[in-house]
């Protein structure tokens, strides 16, 4: 692997940690009178113990950081479809020829229809460039997409150059940094999925990227479905066209994905298979997707039906995609086994084009929608497990791909997303998807009407409509990562009575209206990083009574979330980085309750509580809580939380309390018997023997040798 700057910084950190470990180990040995390795069973001094706790926390941070290094580590190229795909191989050879032999070719275009393999080709050439020392100092790969986002492109280029922009820095200042970093820097910029050449040229100029010329000898390589787009970017004389697979190659790829045993099982099946291969038009993506869809079909009737269904669609067309490909891909959707997996698949198109989709978030949305209720009911762990299983099945069907930056993410090929959007637009329950388009204003209220799911995430929307009057069927509303501030108007939620999933994270809203209480079917609410939100309106608990998962991170002015006491369906709570929160449940929040209800509050379905980085938190609840389903309580960096709302029988199923040893030792208990009961499930970060400490640190350093070598 090729080491890049962030990796080098991380490795320096690891070396420093190793030196600290060696120092602590030496001190423990020096104070122990044993011989050999028996010092492993000795107790460290108080000072060494404190040093070890600090070191262990830094090791955990470094271990977590390691998982984010994938995008900085370039893998050595291995075998790919290029070895067996002659059109791609021919295109790669032509690209090499233009790139290395025609020195005046500053901009090179790679064109071909969606699903033909342009990205595969560009990634392979990127790998080759990175392993030719001395040719170019910097290689940058950026996905542009249909609606290019200038800030996103600038940020990605900046990261690849080791530039980190400060918050509030102007685009012009950032552009000057990019331009300075690229000055006298012989670079190659790889631009994938370009749709509008003129718009992209303007964006690159605006964000500080110099165009290739004879003096700087830099190069751009772009991929596009349109030859005209390549021309507009200046690649008119230097284009590579990726062709279709030859018939024998297409047949071989299809058979590989179906399985030869099925195709050879009956001559009539083979006839239908040959018909389907012809309809795929030599497109690798279509052949893989349809082949995977047919891998479970074993009867003549199934193959006959599938082949005939590919003949039906002939009138519709979406931009940049031929009818044959659209009809082929529709078969892969129709072949998904059951309505649930089909709904899960279509849900993915709510994310922006070419976006990295965090799997945990996606599964939480699905659970919130209730996709798995019929099978698993209130068993949230099993429902989440089924969600991850469906992700695996969609990947096996080539309808989702592993993310570029992390195995924790998935992504949707832009052609597959086009097909999903087309299908959702044909349904009675339509989607309104305007994600990642750089919108400054929300769609007009009439455009919200009648939609089942709406996604406006990753835009620059400043204000939401004052009144939305016709959204009785809306079940998902995703408006995270927008610039909205101030109050959400009282009329915004009034018609969304069926809403189940609401994500308002990464916005600057300051308050929510009392009409939030009308969302009586809401099950998933994300208020993370709503930095200005200071309270939840009294009476909102009416809406949240069906809520199953609550995530609040980075609400820096939120002082409490008292309505949690009413959330009897709640199963998971995560509250992090709410720096002004003193009480989770405040007895003075204005909600009047009778004396009996305050003596014993019950959250019967709550299984997981995570509280982290709440420096002013003093109380979870002043009264004991009944938590009959609680399995895990995690507390981190809550130095003023001195008492837990637990009695001897509060949490009979509690399996783990996670927290720092110092925090645990400082807790106050009404009865020593309560402490003795719960100490048995404590997993303390500061409770260790010398042998545990040394094993943990050694495992860390040994486990990372693969990266350091």
C-alpha positions as CSV (number, residue, x, y, z in Angstrom):
1,X,0.0,0.0,0.0
2,X,1.0,3.6,-0.6
3,X,1.4,5.7,2.5
4,X,-0.2,9.2,2.4
5,X,0.1,12.1,4.8
6,X,-2.8,11.3,7.2
7,X,-1.5,7.7,7.5
8,X,2.0,9.0,8.3
9,X,0.6,11.2,11.0
10,X,-1.4,8.3,12.5
11,X,1.7,6.1,12.4
12,X,3.7,8.8,14.3
13,X,0.9,8.7,16.9
14,X,1.2,5.0,17.2
15,X,5.0,5.2,17.7
16,X,4.4,7.8,20.4
17,X,1.9,5.5,22.2
18,X,4.3,2.6,21.9
19,X,7.0,4.7,23.6
20,X,4.6,5.6,26.4
21,X,3.7,1.9,26.8
22,X,7.4,0.9,27.0
23,X,7.9,3.6,29.7
24,X,5.0,2.3,31.8
25,X,6.0,-1.3,31.4
26,X,9.5,-0.5,32.5
27,X,8.2,1.4,35.6
28,X,6.0,-1.5,36.6
29,X,8.9,-3.9,36.2
30,X,11.2,-1.7,38.3
31,X,8.8,-1.6,41.3
32,X,8.2,-5.4,41.2
33,X,10.6,-7.8,42.9
34,X,9.5,-10.7,40.8
35,X,11.5,-12.4,38.0
36,X,10.5,-13.3,34.5
37,X,7.0,-12.3,33.5
38,X,5.4,-12.6,36.9
39,X,5.2,-8.8,37.0
40,X,2.1,-9.2,34.8
41,X,0.2,-10.2,37.9
42,X,1.4,-7.3,40.0
43,X,-0.8,-4.2,40.7
44,X,0.6,-1.0,39.3
45,X,1.2,2.0,41.5
46,X,-1.4,4.7,41.6
47,X,0.6,7.0,39.4
48,X,1.3,4.2,36.8
49,X,-2.4,3.3,37.0
50,X,-3.4,6.9,36.0
51,X,-0.9,6.9,33.2
52,X,-2.2,3.6,31.9
53,X,-5.8,4.8,32.0
54,X,-4.9,7.9,29.9
55,X,-2.8,5.7,27.5
56,X,-5.6,3.2,27.1
57,X,-8.1,5.9,26.1
58,X,-5.6,7.3,23.5
59,X,-5.2,3.8,22.2
60,X,-9.0,3.5,21.8
61,X,-9.0,6.8,20.0
62,X,-6.2,5.7,17.6
63,X,-7.9,2.4,17.0
64,X,-11.1,4.2,16.0
65,X,-9.2,6.7,13.8
66,X,-7.6,3.7,12.0
67,X,-11.0,2.7,10.6
68,X,-11.2,6.1,9.0
69,X,-7.9,5.8,7.1
70,X,-9.2,3.7,4.2
71,X,-9.7,6.7,2.0
72,X,-6.1,7.7,2.5
73,X,-4.6,4.3,1.7
74,X,-4.4,3.3,-1.9
75,X,-4.6,-0.5,-2.6
76,X,-2.2,-2.2,-4.9
77,X,-4.2,-3.0,-8.1
78,X,-5.3,-6.6,-8.4
79,X,-7.3,-8.7,-11.0
80,X,-10.4,-7.0,-12.3
81,X,-13.0,-7.3,-15.0
82,X,-10.5,-5.6,-17.3
83,X,-8.7,-8.9,-17.7
84,X,-11.8,-10.5,-19.4
85,X,-13.6,-7.5,-20.7
86,X,-12.0,-6.7,-24.1
87,X,-13.8,-3.3,-24.7
88,X,-12.5,-2.1,-21.4
89,X,-9.1,-3.5,-22.0
90,X,-9.0,-1.8,-25.4
91,X,-10.2,1.5,-23.9
92,X,-7.6,1.3,-21.2
93,X,-4.8,0.8,-23.8
94,X,-6.1,3.8,-25.8
95,X,-6.2,5.9,-22.6
96,X,-2.6,5.0,-21.8
97,X,-1.6,5.9,-25.4
98,X,-3.2,9.3,-25.3
99,X,-2.0,10.1,-21.7
100,X,1.6,9.1,-22.1
101,X,2.3,9.7,-25.9
102,X,0.2,12.8,-26.6
103,X,1.8,15.3,-24.2
104,X,-0.4,18.1,-25.3
105,X,-3.5,16.2,-24.3
106,X,-4.3,18.2,-21.1
107,X,-7.9,17.1,-20.9
108,X,-8.9,13.5,-21.8
109,X,-12.5,12.3,-22.0
110,X,-13.8,8.7,-21.4
111,X,-17.3,8.4,-22.7
112,X,-19.9,5.6,-22.9
113,X,-23.4,4.9,-21.7
114,X,-24.3,4.3,-18.1
115,X,-23.3,0.9,-16.8
116,X,-20.6,0.3,-19.5
117,X,-17.7,0.4,-17.0
118,X,-16.3,3.9,-17.2
119,X,-15.7,4.2,-13.4
120,X,-14.0,0.8,-13.4
121,X,-11.7,1.9,-16.1
122,X,-10.9,5.2,-14.3
123,X,-10.2,3.6,-11.0
124,X,-7.9,1.1,-12.6
125,X,-6.0,3.9,-14.4
126,X,-5.8,5.8,-11.0
127,X,-4.2,2.7,-9.5
128,X,-1.6,2.6,-12.3
129,X,-0.8,6.2,-11.9
130,X,-0.2,5.8,-8.2
131,X,2.3,3.1,-8.8
132,X,4.4,4.9,-11.4
133,X,6.9,6.8,-9.2
134,X,7.9,10.2,-10.3
135,X,5.4,10.8,-13.1
136,X,3.0,13.0,-11.2
137,X,3.2,14.4,-7.7
138,X,-0.5,14.3,-6.9
139,X,-3.4,12.2,-8.1
140,X,-6.9,13.3,-7.1
141,X,-10.1,11.3,-7.7
142,X,-13.4,13.2,-7.4
143,X,-17.0,12.0,-8.1
144,X,-18.8,15.0,-9.8
145,X,-22.4,13.7,-10.3
146,X,-25.3,15.1,-12.2
147,X,-25.7,18.1,-10.0
148,X,-22.2,19.1,-9.0
149,X,-21.7,20.6,-5.5
150,X,-18.9,23.1,-5.6
151,X,-18.3,23.0,-1.8
152,X,-18.2,19.2,-1.7
153,X,-15.7,19.1,-4.7
154,X,-13.5,21.7,-3.1
155,X,-13.5,19.9,0.3
156,X,-12.6,16.6,-1.3
157,X,-9.8,18.1,-3.3
158,X,-8.6,20.0,-0.2
159,X,-8.5,16.7,1.8
160,X,-6.5,15.0,-0.8
161,X,-4.0,17.8,-0.7
162,X,-3.8,17.8,3.1
163,X,-5.7,21.1,3.3
164,X,-8.2,21.4,6.2
165,X,-10.5,24.4,5.9
166,X,-11.6,26.2,9.0
167,X,-15.2,26.8,9.9
168,X,-16.6,30.0,8.4
169,X,-13.8,30.4,5.9
170,X,-15.0,31.9,2.6
171,X,-15.0,30.0,-0.6
172,X,-12.5,32.6,-2.0
173,X,-10.1,32.0,0.9
174,X,-10.4,28.2,0.4
175,X,-9.8,28.6,-3.3
176,X,-6.6,30.5,-2.7
177,X,-5.4,27.6,-0.5
178,X,-6.2,25.1,-3.2
179,X,-4.6,27.2,-5.9
180,X,-1.4,27.6,-3.8
181,X,-1.2,23.9,-3.1
182,X,-1.6,23.0,-6.8
183,X,0.9,25.7,-8.0
184,X,4.1,24.0,-9.2
185,X,2.4,20.7,-8.3
186,X,2.3,18.4,-11.3
187,X,-1.1,16.8,-10.7
188,X,-3.7,14.6,-12.4
189,X,-7.4,15.3,-11.6
190,X,-9.7,12.4,-12.3
191,X,-13.4,13.5,-12.6
192,X,-15.9,10.7,-12.6
193,X,-19.6,11.0,-13.8
194,X,-19.5,14.5,-15.4
195,X,-22.8,15.7,-16.9
196,X,-22.4,19.4,-17.6
197,X,-19.0,20.4,-18.9
198,X,-19.5,24.2,-18.9
199,X,-20.9,24.1,-15.3
200,X,-17.9,22.0,-14.1
201,X,-15.4,24.3,-15.8
202,X,-16.9,27.3,-13.9
203,X,-16.9,25.3,-10.6
204,X,-13.2,24.3,-11.0
205,X,-12.2,27.9,-11.7
206,X,-14.2,29.2,-8.8
207,X,-12.7,26.7,-6.3
208,X,-9.1,27.4,-7.3
209,X,-8.2,24.5,-9.6
210,X,-5.9,25.6,-12.5
211,X,-6.6,24.1,-15.9
212,X,-3.9,22.1,-17.7
213,X,-1.6,23.9,-20.0
214,X,1.9,23.4,-21.5
215,X,3.5,25.2,-18.6
216,X,2.1,23.2,-15.7
217,X,1.9,19.9,-17.6
218,X,-1.1,18.8,-15.5
219,X,-3.9,16.7,-16.8
220,X,-7.7,16.1,-16.3
221,X,-9.4,12.8,-17.1
222,X,-13.1,12.8,-17.0
223,X,-15.9,10.2,-17.6
224,X,-19.2,11.1,-19.0
225,X,-22.2,9.4,-20.7
226,X,-22.1,12.2,-23.3
227,X,-19.4,12.8,-25.9
228,X,-20.6,16.4,-26.1
229,X,-19.8,17.0,-22.4
230,X,-16.3,15.8,-23.0
231,X,-16.0,18.3,-25.9
232,X,-17.2,21.2,-23.7
233,X,-14.5,20.3,-21.1
234,X,-11.9,20.6,-23.9
235,X,-11.4,16.9,-24.6
236,X,-12.7,17.0,-28.2
237,X,-9.6,15.7,-29.8
238,X,-8.7,13.3,-27.0
239,X,-11.6,11.0,-26.3
240,X,-11.8,7.3,-25.4
241,X,-15.1,5.6,-26.1
242,X,-15.9,2.5,-24.1
243,X,-17.7,-0.1,-26.2
244,X,-20.2,-2.8,-25.5
245,X,-19.2,-6.4,-24.6
246,X,-18.9,-8.7,-27.6
247,X,-21.7,-11.4,-27.7
248,X,-19.5,-14.2,-26.4
249,X,-18.2,-12.0,-23.5
250,X,-21.7,-11.0,-22.6
251,X,-22.8,-14.6,-22.6
252,X,-19.9,-15.6,-20.4
253,X,-20.6,-12.8,-17.9
254,X,-24.3,-13.6,-17.7
255,X,-23.6,-17.3,-17.2
256,X,-21.1,-16.5,-14.4
257,X,-23.7,-14.6,-12.5
258,X,-26.6,-17.1,-13.1
259,X,-24.6,-20.3,-12.7
260,X,-24.0,-22.7,-15.6
261,X,-25.9,-25.5,-13.9
262,X,-29.2,-23.7,-14.2
263,X,-28.6,-22.5,-17.8
264,X,-27.5,-26.0,-18.8
265,X,-30.4,-27.7,-17.0
266,X,-32.8,-27.4,-20.0
267,X,-32.4,-26.3,-23.6
268,X,-35.5,-24.0,-23.4
269,X,-34.0,-22.2,-20.4
270,X,-30.9,-21.6,-22.5
271,X,-33.0,-20.1,-25.3
272,X,-34.7,-17.7,-22.9
273,X,-31.3,-16.8,-21.4
274,X,-29.8,-16.0,-24.8
275,X,-32.8,-13.7,-25.5
276,X,-32.2,-11.9,-22.2
277,X,-28.5,-11.4,-22.9
278,X,-29.4,-9.8,-26.2
279,X,-31.7,-7.4,-24.4
280,X,-29.0,-6.4,-22.0
281,X,-27.1,-4.9,-25.0
282,X,-23.6,-5.9,-24.0
283,X,-23.8,-3.7,-20.8
284,X,-21.7,-5.3,-18.0
285,X,-23.9,-3.8,-15.2
286,X,-27.1,-5.1,-16.8
287,X,-25.7,-8.5,-17.3
288,X,-24.5,-8.8,-13.7
289,X,-27.7,-7.4,-12.2
290,X,-30.0,-9.5,-14.4
291,X,-27.8,-12.6,-14.0
292,X,-27.9,-12.3,-10.3
293,X,-31.7,-11.9,-10.4
294,X,-32.1,-15.1,-12.4
295,X,-29.7,-17.1,-10.2
296,X,-32.7,-18.4,-8.2
297,X,-35.0,-19.2,-11.1
298,X,-35.0,-22.9,-12.0
299,X,-38.1,-23.5,-14.0
300,X,-38.9,-22.9,-17.7
301,X,-42.0,-20.9,-16.7
302,X,-39.9,-18.5,-14.6
303,X,-37.4,-17.9,-17.4
304,X,-40.2,-17.5,-20.0
305,X,-41.9,-14.9,-17.9
306,X,-38.7,-13.0,-17.2
307,X,-37.8,-12.9,-20.9
308,X,-41.2,-11.7,-21.9
309,X,-41.3,-9.0,-19.2
310,X,-38.1,-7.5,-20.8
311,X,-40.1,-6.9,-24.0
312,X,-42.9,-4.9,-22.4
313,X,-41.2,-1.6,-21.7
314,X,-40.6,0.4,-24.9
315,X,-41.9,3.9,-24.5
316,X,-40.2,5.4,-21.4
317,X,-36.8,6.8,-21.3
318,X,-34.8,8.7,-18.7
319,X,-31.9,11.0,-19.5
320,X,-28.7,9.2,-20.5
321,X,-30.2,5.7,-20.3
322,X,-31.4,3.6,-23.2
323,X,-34.8,1.8,-23.0
324,X,-33.2,-1.6,-23.2
325,X,-31.1,-1.0,-20.1
326,X,-34.1,0.4,-18.2
327,X,-36.3,-2.6,-19.0
328,X,-33.5,-5.0,-18.0
329,X,-32.9,-3.4,-14.7
330,X,-36.6,-3.3,-13.9
331,X,-36.6,-7.1,-14.1
332,X,-34.0,-7.2,-11.3
333,X,-36.3,-5.1,-9.1
334,X,-39.3,-7.4,-10.0
335,X,-37.2,-10.4,-9.0
336,X,-36.5,-9.3,-5.5
337,X,-38.2,-11.7,-3.1
338,X,-41.0,-9.9,-1.4
339,X,-42.4,-6.4,-0.8
340,X,-40.1,-5.6,2.2
341,X,-36.8,-5.9,0.3
342,X,-38.3,-3.9,-2.6
343,X,-39.2,-1.1,-0.2
344,X,-35.8,-1.2,1.3
345,X,-34.2,-1.0,-2.1
346,X,-36.3,2.0,-3.2
347,X,-35.6,3.8,0.0
348,X,-31.9,4.0,-0.9
349,X,-32.6,6.4,-3.8
350,X,-33.6,9.1,-1.1
351,X,-29.8,9.7,-0.7
352,X,-27.9,12.0,-3.1
353,X,-26.4,10.5,-6.3
354,X,-23.1,8.8,-5.7
355,X,-23.5,9.3,-1.9
356,X,-21.9,7.1,0.7
357,X,-24.8,5.6,2.7
358,X,-24.0,4.8,6.3
359,X,-25.4,1.3,6.8
360,X,-26.4,1.8,10.5
361,X,-28.4,4.9,9.6
362,X,-30.1,3.3,6.7
363,X,-31.2,0.3,8.8
364,X,-32.5,2.6,11.5
365,X,-34.6,4.4,8.9
366,X,-36.0,1.1,7.8
367,X,-36.8,0.0,11.3
368,X,-38.5,3.4,12.0
369,X,-40.6,2.9,8.9
370,X,-41.8,-0.4,10.3
371,X,-40.6,-2.5,7.4
372,X,-39.9,-5.4,9.7
373,X,-42.8,-5.1,12.1
374,X,-44.8,-8.0,10.8
375,X,-42.0,-10.4,11.4
376,X,-40.2,-9.0,14.5
377,X,-42.6,-6.6,16.2
378,X,-40.9,-4.8,19.0
379,X,-37.7,-6.9,18.9
380,X,-35.4,-4.0,17.6
381,X,-32.2,-6.1,17.7
382,X,-33.7,-8.7,15.4
383,X,-35.2,-6.1,13.1
384,X,-31.8,-4.4,12.8
385,X,-30.2,-7.8,12.1
386,X,-32.8,-8.4,9.3
387,X,-31.9,-4.9,7.9
388,X,-28.3,-5.8,7.6
389,X,-29.2,-9.1,6.0
390,X,-31.2,-7.2,3.4
391,X,-28.2,-5.0,2.7
392,X,-26.2,-8.1,2.1
393,X,-28.8,-9.5,-0.3
394,X,-29.0,-6.2,-2.3
395,X,-25.2,-6.2,-2.6
396,X,-25.3,-9.8,-3.8
397,X,-27.8,-8.8,-6.4
398,X,-25.5,-5.9,-7.5
399,X,-28.2,-3.4,-6.6
400,X,-25.9,-1.9,-3.9
401,X,-22.1,-1.7,-3.7
402,X,-19.6,-1.4,-0.9
403,X,-18.7,2.2,-0.2
404,X,-15.5,3.7,-1.6
405,X,-14.4,5.1,1.7
406,X,-15.5,2.5,4.3
407,X,-17.0,-1.0,4.6
408,X,-19.5,0.7,7.0
409,X,-21.0,2.4,4.0
410,X,-22.8,1.3,0.8
411,X,-23.5,3.2,-2.3
412,X,-25.9,3.0,-5.3
413,X,-24.6,3.0,-8.8
414,X,-26.0,6.1,-10.5
415,X,-27.7,3.9,-13.2
416,X,-29.4,1.8,-10.5
417,X,-30.5,4.9,-8.6
418,X,-32.0,6.3,-11.9
419,X,-34.0,3.1,-12.2
420,X,-35.1,3.3,-8.6
421,X,-36.2,6.9,-9.0
422,X,-38.1,5.9,-12.1
423,X,-39.9,3.1,-10.4
424,X,-40.8,5.2,-7.4
425,X,-42.2,7.9,-9.7
426,X,-44.6,5.4,-11.3
427,X,-46.1,4.3,-8.0
428,X,-49.2,5.8,-6.4
429,X,-47.1,6.5,-3.3
430,X,-44.5,8.7,-4.9
431,X,-41.2,10.0,-3.7
432,X,-40.0,13.7,-3.8
433,X,-36.2,13.5,-4.0
434,X,-34.2,16.7,-4.3
435,X,-31.2,15.5,-2.3
436,X,-27.7,17.0,-2.8
437,X,-28.8,19.5,-5.6
438,X,-27.5,22.7,-3.9
439,X,-31.1,24.0,-3.5
440,X,-31.4,27.3,-1.6
441,X,-35.1,27.2,-1.3
442,X,-37.4,24.3,-0.4
443,X,-39.8,23.0,-3.1
444,X,-43.2,24.9,-3.3
445,X,-45.8,23.5,-0.9
446,X,-47.9,22.0,-3.7
447,X,-45.0,19.8,-4.8
448,X,-45.0,18.2,-1.3
449,X,-48.6,17.0,-1.8
450,X,-49.4,13.3,-2.1
451,X,-45.8,12.0,-1.6
452,X,-45.0,9.0,0.6
453,X,-41.3,10.0,1.2
454,X,-39.5,13.3,0.8
455,X,-35.7,13.8,0.9
456,X,-34.2,17.3,0.8
457,X,-31.0,16.3,2.6
458,X,-27.6,17.9,1.7
459,X,-28.8,21.2,0.3
460,X,-28.5,24.9,1.3
461,X,-32.1,25.5,2.2
462,X,-32.5,28.4,4.6
463,X,-36.3,28.2,5.3
464,X,-39.0,25.6,5.3
465,X,-42.5,26.5,4.0
466,X,-44.9,28.1,6.5
467,X,-47.8,25.8,5.7
468,X,-47.9,22.3,4.2
469,X,-51.5,21.4,3.9
470,X,-51.7,18.0,2.1
471,X,-49.2,15.4,3.3
472,X,-51.4,12.8,5.1
473,X,-49.5,9.9,3.6
474,X,-46.0,11.2,4.2
475,X,-44.0,8.6,6.3
476,X,-40.4,9.8,5.9
477,X,-39.0,13.3,5.9
478,X,-35.2,13.8,5.6
479,X,-34.1,17.4,5.7
480,X,-30.7,17.0,7.4
481,X,-27.6,18.9,6.4
482,X,-29.3,22.2,5.5
483,X,-28.8,25.8,6.6
484,X,-32.3,26.2,8.2
485,X,-32.3,28.5,11.2
486,X,-34.8,30.1,13.6
487,X,-38.2,28.6,14.2
488,X,-40.1,25.9,12.3
489,X,-43.5,27.4,11.6
490,X,-46.6,26.1,13.4
491,X,-48.2,25.0,10.1
492,X,-45.4,23.0,8.8
493,X,-46.2,19.6,10.5
494,X,-49.9,19.9,10.7
495,X,-50.9,17.6,7.9
496,X,-48.1,15.1,8.4
497,X,-50.1,12.8,10.7
498,X,-48.6,9.6,9.3
499,X,-45.0,10.7,9.7
500,X,-42.7,7.9,11.1
501,X,-39.2,9.0,10.3
502,X,-38.0,12.6,10.8
503,X,-34.4,13.6,10.5
504,X,-33.6,17.3,11.3
505,X,-29.9,16.7,12.1
506,X,-27.2,19.2,11.1
507,X,-29.5,22.2,10.9
508,X,-29.6,25.4,13.0
509,X,-33.2,25.3,14.0
510,X,-33.8,27.0,17.3
511,X,-37.2,25.8,18.2
512,X,-39.9,23.3,17.2
513,X,-43.6,24.1,17.2
514,X,-46.2,22.7,19.5
515,X,-47.7,21.1,16.4
516,X,-44.9,18.5,16.7
517,X,-47.4,16.9,19.0
518,X,-49.6,16.0,16.0
519,X,-47.0,13.5,14.8
520,X,-48.6,10.7,16.8
521,X,-47.0,7.9,14.6
522,X,-43.4,9.2,14.7
523,X,-41.0,6.4,15.6
524,X,-37.5,7.8,14.6
525,X,-36.4,11.3,15.4
526,X,-32.8,12.5,14.8
527,X,-32.0,15.9,16.3
528,X,-28.2,15.5,16.2
529,X,-26.1,18.6,15.8
530,X,-29.0,21.0,15.9
531,X,-26.7,23.3,17.6
532,X,-29.2,26.1,18.4
533,X,-32.1,23.9,19.6
534,X,-32.6,24.7,23.3
535,X,-35.8,22.9,24.2
536,X,-38.6,20.6,23.1
537,X,-42.1,22.1,23.3
538,X,-44.3,21.1,26.2
539,X,-46.8,18.6,24.9
540,X,-44.5,17.2,22.3
541,X,-44.6,13.8,24.1
542,X,-48.1,13.2,22.6
543,X,-46.3,13.0,19.2
544,X,-43.4,11.0,20.4
545,X,-45.3,8.4,22.3
546,X,-44.6,5.8,19.6
547,X,-40.9,6.8,19.2
548,X,-38.6,3.8,19.3
549,X,-35.2,5.4,18.7
550,X,-34.0,8.8,19.8
551,X,-30.6,10.3,18.8
552,X,-29.5,13.8,20.1
553,X,-25.9,14.7,19.4
554,X,-24.3,18.2,19.5
555,X,-27.4,20.1,20.7
556,X,-25.1,22.5,22.5
557,X,-27.8,24.6,24.1
558,X,-30.4,21.9,25.0
559,X,-30.9,21.9,28.8
560,X,-33.1,18.8,29.1
561,X,-35.3,16.4,27.3
562,X,-38.0,15.8,29.9
563,X,-40.6,14.5,27.6
564,X,-38.6,11.2,27.5
565,X,-40.5,10.2,30.6
566,X,-43.7,9.7,28.4
567,X,-42.0,7.7,25.7
568,X,-43.3,4.2,26.6
569,X,-42.3,2.6,23.3
570,X,-38.7,4.0,23.4
571,X,-36.1,1.3,22.9
572,X,-32.8,3.2,22.3
573,X,-31.5,6.6,23.5
574,X,-28.3,8.2,22.6
575,X,-27.4,11.7,23.9
576,X,-24.0,13.1,23.2
577,X,-22.3,16.5,23.4
578,X,-25.2,18.5,24.8
579,X,-22.9,20.7,26.8
580,X,-25.6,22.7,28.7
581,X,-27.7,19.8,29.7
582,X,-27.9,19.5,33.5
583,X,-30.8,17.1,33.8
584,X,-32.1,14.6,31.3
585,X,-35.6,14.6,32.9
586,X,-36.2,17.9,34.6
587,X,-38.9,18.0,37.3
588,X,-39.5,21.7,36.6
589,X,-40.3,21.4,32.9
590,X,-43.8,22.7,33.3
591,X,-45.5,19.3,32.9
592,X,-47.9,18.8,35.8
593,X,-48.1,15.2,37.1
594,X,-49.7,13.6,40.1
595,X,-47.5,12.5,43.0
596,X,-47.9,8.8,42.2
597,X,-46.6,9.2,38.7
598,X,-43.4,11.0,39.9
599,X,-42.5,8.4,42.5
600,X,-41.9,5.7,39.9
601,X,-41.4,6.4,36.3
602,X,-41.4,3.5,33.9
603,X,-39.9,3.1,30.4
604,X,-40.9,-0.5,29.8
605,X,-39.2,-1.1,26.4
606,X,-36.0,0.9,26.8
607,X,-33.0,-1.4,26.2
608,X,-30.1,0.9,25.5
609,X,-29.0,4.2,27.1
610,X,-25.8,6.0,25.9
611,X,-24.8,9.3,27.6
612,X,-21.5,10.8,26.5
613,X,-19.7,14.1,26.7
614,X,-22.3,15.8,28.9
615,X,-20.0,17.9,31.1
616,X,-22.8,19.6,33.1
617,X,-25.1,16.6,33.5
618,X,-26.0,16.2,37.2
619,X,-29.1,14.0,37.0
620,X,-30.8,11.5,34.7
621,X,-34.0,11.7,36.8
622,X,-34.6,12.8,40.4
623,X,-36.9,9.8,41.0
624,X,-36.1,6.1,40.4
625,X,-36.9,4.7,37.0
626,X,-38.4,1.3,36.3
627,X,-36.4,-0.1,33.3
628,X,-37.5,-3.7,33.0
629,X,-36.0,-4.2,29.5
630,X,-32.7,-2.3,30.0
631,X,-29.7,-4.3,28.8
632,X,-27.0,-1.6,28.6
633,X,-26.2,1.7,30.2
634,X,-23.1,3.5,28.9
635,X,-21.8,6.7,30.5
636,X,-18.7,8.6,29.3
637,X,-17.3,12.0,30.2
638,X,-20.2,12.9,32.5
639,X,-18.1,14.0,35.6
640,X,-21.0,15.6,37.5
641,X,-23.4,12.7,37.2
642,X,-23.1,11.4,40.8
643,X,-26.3,9.3,41.1
644,X,-28.1,6.7,38.9
645,X,-31.9,6.5,39.0
646,X,-31.8,2.8,40.0
647,X,-33.3,0.8,42.8
648,X,-32.6,-2.8,43.7
649,X,-35.3,-4.1,41.2
650,X,-35.2,-1.2,38.7
651,X,-33.4,-3.1,35.9
652,X,-33.6,-6.9,36.3
653,X,-32.3,-7.6,32.8
654,X,-29.3,-5.2,32.9
655,X,-26.3,-6.9,31.4
656,X,-23.7,-4.1,31.3
657,X,-22.9,-0.7,32.8
658,X,-20.1,0.9,30.9
659,X,-18.1,3.8,32.3
660,X,-14.8,5.1,33.7
661,X,-13.7,3.6,37.0
662,X,-13.2,7.1,38.6
663,X,-16.8,8.0,37.7
664,X,-18.1,4.7,39.2
665,X,-16.2,5.2,42.4
666,X,-17.7,8.7,42.8
667,X,-21.3,7.6,42.6
668,X,-23.7,8.1,45.5
669,X,-26.1,5.3,46.4
670,X,-29.1,5.3,48.7
671,X,-28.3,1.7,49.7
672,X,-25.1,-0.2,49.6
673,X,-27.0,-3.3,48.4
674,X,-28.0,-1.5,45.2
675,X,-24.3,-0.8,44.5
676,X,-23.3,-4.4,45.2
677,X,-26.0,-5.6,42.8
678,X,-24.9,-3.5,39.8
679,X,-21.2,-3.7,40.3
680,X,-21.4,-7.2,39.0
681,X,-22.3,-5.9,35.5
682,X,-19.8,-3.0,35.5
683,X,-17.3,-2.8,32.6
684,X,-15.0,-0.1,33.7
685,X,-12.5,1.5,31.4
686,X,-10.1,2.2,34.3
687,X,-10.4,-1.2,36.0
688,X,-7.5,-3.4,34.9
689,X,-4.6,-5.5,36.1
690,X,-1.0,-5.1,34.7
691,X,-1.6,-8.2,32.5
692,X,-4.8,-6.8,31.1
693,X,-3.2,-3.5,30.3
694,X,-0.2,-5.0,28.7
695,X,-2.2,-7.5,26.7
696,X,-4.5,-4.7,25.4
697,X,-1.6,-2.5,24.3
698,X,0.3,-5.3,22.7
699,X,-2.7,-6.4,20.8
700,X,-3.1,-2.9,19.5
701,X,0.4,-2.6,18.3
702,X,0.5,-6.1,16.8
703,X,-2.8,-5.7,15.1
704,X,-1.6,-2.7,13.2
705,X,1.7,-4.1,12.0
706,X,0.1,-4.8,8.6
707,X,-0.4,-1.1,8.1
708,X,3.0,0.0,9.5
709,X,5.1,-2.3,7.4
